[in-house]
Amino acid sequence: MAENLLQSIKGKRPEEIGREYIDILISRSLFQKSREGDQCVAMHNLVHDMARFVSAEFSLMLDGSDSQRLVSRTRYLACTNRGINAHDSFMQFQQLVSSENIVLRTFLSLKEPTRDLSKNKLVLPKTSAVKVLRVLSLACYQITSLDSSLANLISIRYLNLSGNGFKEIPDNTITSLPYLQTLLLADCSRLIRLPKDIVSLTHLQISIFMEHQ
């Protein structure tokens, strides 16, 4: 949905169309249902290998500190960062978006929840790397503070800030993002305030879910 891959169908929401696409891919054995839950699907190994071969340098999965594999042609990036603490993972992301040589459309954090006590302030520079991002997931990056630089994500469609420790989202930030469709704030247990003008975003879907301990 965030990459404009869904064809519009009158009377149907994009989420419904996307679900139909997934069902078709499952029926043709390109995807399979995941053991992790009904909301997850997995790609068959052979299809996965073929997809990685075809996408080549345009799409990368990084594990650890091997960011040297990134090239100027990379557009879709997922980071697992196994064995790296939240602070180092966060600094790796900050370094990426500060570069004028890397122009990502998608950055996905696949980091697992952690009890890391680091405190990170998210500051997004006005670089090309930030301005063209459509999909950004910084889940579980131990972000404790957000500032007005969120408004620099002028092309963002999907923003996942779940599992972080910030208390508020500043005014005039996400409400100034014209294309934002999905905002995920699951398990942001310290969050007490959203922007006062957030109701003006009629096309935005917000998911806030708190895990019960």
C-alpha positions in Angstrom: 0.0 0.0 0.0 2.8 2.4 0.9 4.6 1.7 -2.4 1.4 2.3 -4.5 1.4 -1.3 -5.8 -2.4 -1.7 -5.3 -4.8 -1.0 -8.0 -7.8 1.1 -6.8 -11.2 -0.6 -6.9 -14.3 1.4 -6.3 -16.0 0.6 -3.0 -13.0 -1.2 -1.5 -10.5 0.1 1.0 -6.8 -0.4 0.1 -6.4 -2.8 3.1 -9.1 -5.0 1.6 -7.5 -5.0 -1.8 -4.1 -5.9 -0.2 -5.6 -8.8 1.7 -7.0 -10.1 -1.6 -3.6 -9.9 -3.2 -2.1 -11.9 -0.3 -4.8 -14.5 -0.6 -4.1 -14.9 -4.3 -0.3 -15.3 -3.7 -1.1 -17.9 -1.0 -3.4 -19.8 -3.4 -0.7 -19.9 -6.0 1.9 -21.2 -3.4 4.1 -18.1 -3.7 3.3 -17.3 0.0 2.4 -19.5 2.9 0.8 -18.8 6.2 3.3 -18.2 9.0 3.5 -20.0 12.3 3.8 -16.6 14.0 0.1 -15.8 13.6 -2.7 -15.1 11.3 -1.4 -11.6 10.4 1.9 -13.0 9.1 2.9 -14.8 5.9 6.1 -16.3 4.8 7.7 -16.7 1.4 8.7 -20.2 0.2 12.5 -20.7 0.2 12.7 -21.1 -3.6 10.6 -18.0 -4.2 12.6 -16.1 -1.6 15.9 -17.0 -3.3 14.6 -16.0 -6.7 13.3 -12.7 -5.4 16.6 -11.9 -3.8 18.4 -12.7 -7.0 16.1 -10.5 -9.1 16.2 -7.6 -6.8 20.0 -7.8 -6.5 21.4 -4.5 -5.0 18.0 -2.8 -4.9 16.9 -4.8 -1.9 19.1 -5.8 1.0 18.8 -7.6 4.3 21.5 -6.6 6.8 22.4 -8.6 9.8 24.8 -6.9 12.2 27.3 -4.3 11.1 27.8 -5.2 7.5 26.5 -1.8 6.2 29.4 -1.7 3.8 27.2 -3.8 1.4 25.0 -0.8 0.9 25.3 0.9 -2.5 23.8 4.0 -4.1 21.3 1.8 -5.9 19.8 0.3 -2.7 16.2 1.3 -2.3 14.7 -1.3 0.2 16.6 -2.2 3.4 15.7 -4.4 6.3 18.0 -4.6 9.4 17.8 -7.5 11.9 20.8 -6.3 13.9 21.1 -9.5 15.9 23.5 -9.2 18.7 23.7 -5.4 18.5 22.1 -3.2 21.2 19.4 -0.7 20.5 21.7 2.3 20.8 24.2 1.0 18.2 21.3 0.0 15.9 19.9 3.5 16.3 23.2 5.2 15.5 23.5 3.0 12.4 20.2 4.3 11.2 21.1 7.9 11.9 24.3 7.5 9.9 22.4 6.1 6.9 19.9 8.9 6.7 22.6 11.5 7.1 24.3 10.3 3.9 23.6 12.0 0.6 24.7 8.9 -1.3 22.0 6.5 0.0 18.5 7.1 -1.2 16.2 4.5 0.5 12.4 4.2 -0.1 12.0 1.6 2.7 13.8 1.0 6.0 12.5 -1.8 8.2 13.7 -2.6 11.6 13.3 -6.3 12.4 14.8 -5.9 15.8 13.3 -7.9 18.7 12.1 -6.2 21.9 14.9 -5.6 24.4 15.5 -4.4 27.9 18.3 -2.1 26.7 18.4 1.0 28.9 19.8 3.3 26.3 18.0 6.6 25.5 17.9 7.9 21.9 16.5 11.1 20.5 15.2 10.8 17.0 16.5 13.7 14.8 15.9 13.4 11.0 18.1 15.6 8.8 16.8 17.3 5.7 18.6 14.9 3.4 17.4 13.1 0.3 17.6 9.9 2.3 14.9 11.2 4.6 12.7 13.1 2.1 12.1 10.1 -0.2 11.4 7.5 2.5 7.9 5.9 2.1 8.2 3.2 4.6 10.0 3.6 8.0 10.0 1.2 10.9 12.0 2.0 14.0 10.3 -0.4 16.3 12.2 -1.2 19.6 15.0 1.3 19.0 14.7 2.7 22.5 13.7 6.2 21.2 12.8 8.3 24.2 12.3 11.7 22.5 10.9 13.0 19.2 11.3 16.5 17.8 9.9 18.6 14.9 12.3 16.9 12.4 9.6 14.2 12.0 8.0 16.7 9.5 11.0 16.1 7.2 9.5 12.7 6.2 7.5 14.4 3.4 7.0 11.2 1.3 6.2 8.8 4.2 3.2 6.5 3.9 3.9 4.0 6.7 5.5 4.9 10.0 6.1 2.4 12.8 7.4 3.7 16.1 6.2 0.8 18.2 8.0 -0.4 21.3 9.7 3.0 22.1 9.7 5.1 25.2 8.8 8.6 24.1 6.0 10.4 26.0 4.6 12.6 23.2 4.5 13.3 19.5 5.1 17.0 19.0 2.5 19.2 17.3 2.9 20.1 13.6 4.9 16.9 12.8 2.9 13.9 11.6 -0.1 16.2 10.9 2.0 17.9 8.3 2.8 14.7 6.4 0.4 14.7 3.4 0.8 11.0 2.4 0.9 9.3 5.8 -1.6 6.4 5.8 -0.5 4.2 8.7 1.0 5.1 12.1 1.9 2.2 14.5 2.4 3.0 18.2 2.0 -0.5 19.7 3.4 -0.9 23.2 4.5 2.7 23.6 3.7 2.5 27.3 4.9 6.0 28.2 3.0 7.8 25.4 0.6 10.2 27.0 0.0 12.8 24.3 -0.7 12.9 20.5 -0.7 16.1 18.4 -3.7 18.2 19.1 -4.6 18.5 15.4 -4.3 14.8 14.6 -8.1 14.6 13.9 -7.5 16.6 10.7 -5.8 13.5 9.1 -9.0 11.8 7.9 -7.0 9.2 5.8 -4.7 8.1 8.6 -5.0 4.8 10.5 -3.5 4.7 13.9 -2.8 1.5 15.8 -2.1 1.8 19.6 -1.9 -1.5 21.5 -0.4 -1.8 25.0 0.8 -5.2 26.1 -0.4 -6.3 29.5 2.4 -7.4 31.8 
